[in-house]
Amino acid sequence: MIRLLAAFLRPYWRALILVIALLMIQAFANLYLPELNADIINNGVAKGDTDYIIQTGGVMLVVTVLLGIASIIAVYWGAKTAMAFGRDVRGAIFRSVESFSQVEVNHFGTASLITRNTNDVQQVQMVVLMGLTVMITAPITMIGGLIMALRQDIQLTGVLFVIVPIMVVIIGLLVRRAMPLFREMQRKIDRINLVMRETLAGIRVIRAFVRTDYEERRFEESNRDLFDTALSVNRLFAIMMPTLMVIMNLTTVAVLWFGAIRVDSGEMPIGNLTAFLQYIIQVLFAIMMATFMFVMVPRAAVSSDRITEVLQTEPSILDPVDPVSPARTGRVEFREVEFRYPGAEDPVLRGITFTAPPGQTTAIVGSTGSGKSTLINLLPRLYDITGGTILLDGVDVREMDRADLWSRIGLVPQRAFLFGGTVASNLRYGDETASDEDLWRALEIAQGREFVEEMPERLEAPIAQGGTNVSGGQRQRLAIARALVKQPDVYVFDDSFSALDFRTDARLRAALHRDLASATVIIVAQRVGTILHADRIVVLEDGAVAGIGTHDELMASCATYREIVYSQLSEEEVA
């Protein structure tokens, strides 16, 4: 946690110095006031010197005003610095996650990454906020209070040397017990976020299968688990606070008892006893304030470990030191490509070799689980191959800067995803400078112009997060239009026509063939009717190439392809 704080608070060192200086002024002022109060009692009240009372009281008033001003400014800059710290850490986590490959995202889990960028950052941010007030003033007040108490009466100060170690031992034992519980709490917050995300994402499936009661029980189980752990933590600190209050009150009674004896014997002025009691209260109150920090620091330490784990994770897929940027032609080549997921014994793809030249449509078909989507994910380096080579424009994709690589590829994923905003903002995700005419052209090719024109706001029609306010077919067509606006060299459609009816599918394929005549088009499809007229069809079976050729060639030579075709079409339709 210290390294995390040092790294992200360094830019705000001026504000930190200002806050520390103001807090020191505040602490010294608080320590000076009981001394002035003692002087008023000893030299003013006891002697009936009204002028001395007024004069010293005026000094106390000035010190109090300065104390108030210093406190206000310190709190303002302390809060501003803490909020800036939280902003910077959240930004750093987000940038780290953006650089992750799918391997790292899968390792942490989406729910955990969200928790780390929200709840965990908030825990550390609160420690910074409290630290810039309590952690600085508490030590000064404790040490200064002890020194000032010794100045009032050395023998009476012995009470503190008995009480303070007892308080420290109690706090240490409780914090040691709380640390593993805080780690469990953060893990269980991850779990409850995961269950909540799954429930919200799969609400239609849950209702369709009448599993609402089951999901409620599953959530209640996670919720109860978190509740029990949080209750255990709060019980610990519920014991601590009354215990410390009892110690504080007993200390006050002891000081008054022994102090009264010393005042009665004439060994200690009454004003000094009053000041001593105030210093004792300040010392004990500072310890109690520090206790609040001890409640927060263990949980923040766990959170900072989780944050640091994300920040220090190196992406498994990196840009090359000397990237190559070849001339843009759109030619894609797979040469003996092999891929296995991390930790897997057997590869899911092996010996994949084919070429997708520009100006042609290359289709990839195969049964479920044959590796079609996995193969497509290797081209933009969502995963890195474990064997062989993938070439784009004659250069290994691992030798290209990823931003350059991605700019050449227009990917329409299997699950069309839209961002919250408008139709135009989603389409311009591919090219921020695209004109309205470019957007309408892309929509026309993607067969989406008609339904967008029917929307009251047309291009400015609102789109909900994930595109939940449009149908599945409309969502797919908008995702296709988004890729078309980008105008890349290579278009990759990963089963992107599955939600379209046959008429719209046929019109879309005809438009793509007409308007993307010079581009490289790769289509992954489950429906054979979508790829019958492709220039080249690659058939996958169990992660290997079972055949390559045109429809007619494969019907004559590839049993796997014939089986797929006849499972969807009759002999008359094939003919």
Order of alpha helices (4+ residues) and beta strands (2+ residues): alpha-alpha-alpha-alpha-alpha-alpha-alpha-alpha-alpha-alpha-alpha-beta-beta-beta-alpha-beta-beta-alpha-beta-beta-alpha-alpha-alpha-beta-alpha-beta-alpha-beta-beta-beta-alpha-alpha-alpha
